[in-house]
Amino acid sequence: LFNHPPSSPDLAPSDFHLFLHLKKFLSGQRQRFENDREAEMVVTQWFQSQAADFYDTGIQKLVPRYDKCLNSGGEYVEK
């Protein structure tokens, strides 16, 4: 356990794996959703279509990022 800002871009999984890929997928859709339910269905289908190793890869990428933060004393690090 180490002190680190909760909004650290170095450790936020949303900026480098899961949501990065989801954002790429959605930008390629070239469509507008009629309502929130339709958007939710498309995103849910995308989540379900990802193989287990996709999620495992994202989790494993956290380890080197945590190491960088620990080695820098909790300061922000370059990607």
Secondary structure, 3 states (H helix, E strand, C coil): CCCCCCCCCCCCHHHCCHHHHHHHHHHCCCCCCCCHHHHHHHHHHHHHHCCHHHHHHHHHHHHHHHHHHHHCCCCCCCC
